[in-house]
């Protein structure tokens, strides 16, 4: 996919539009299938389907960010396109839809907290060592696995999520479906995104309101003929309020954390110690 970065802007936007439409259709189809599941195995089947639909929603938002950096150097666009095959990057994009950062710095802290290969958490913030949250949740919903923990080794089964999973689509899935209805899968709207976002390079202190205003400007410039008649006020509100800052120049690769370092922090813990974000 990274070879798309070498295309000229017109060709790139055309290729992105085709890919976005296919991804959105896949997300919509998976959600429709999830909604039809019934019977004793329904909960587990829905969880498996939504692991995939959530990842595909993250992929959609990653590809959409390529349009927001369409005038950047090919290397940056290639790096962004590679995120579409990175489980952690897709998970960060998917989960970022659900937070309301005051500024870009808050989004960066949120993303960094999801990149650690291992982290400390628990009642005292240091009680147990956990592996990467995105990878763990994904694999535990898909597979039976034998897992090593501080409490010993044991089998984990997706059965543990049977009564825990939501019975509704994630915010990212709803956002992607709303964007699809708003015409975001068309080359014309992607061209509008390029124009609106061309000079926006957020700094840590950039306020959320600046991003939201560009969301509004994008929506206001979309031609009526590309909009699905089923586009709702809720769709528009969701795009306006949950499409977050571009992350095309943010490193979303996993941070390798040494377990010995975490155990040392556990030993040296005090009530006035660090918060979770410092444990990697």
PyMOL commands that set and color helices and strands:
alter all, ss='L'
color gray80, all
select helices_A, chain A and resi 2-6+9-35+42-68+74-85+87-96+104-113+133-142+158-161+171-181+187-197+208-220+224-226+233-242+259-267+276-278
alter helices_A, ss='H'
color red, helices_A
select strands_A, chain A and resi 118-121+128-131+145-149+152-156
alter strands_A, ss='S'
color yellow, strands_A
deselect
rebuild
show_as cartoon
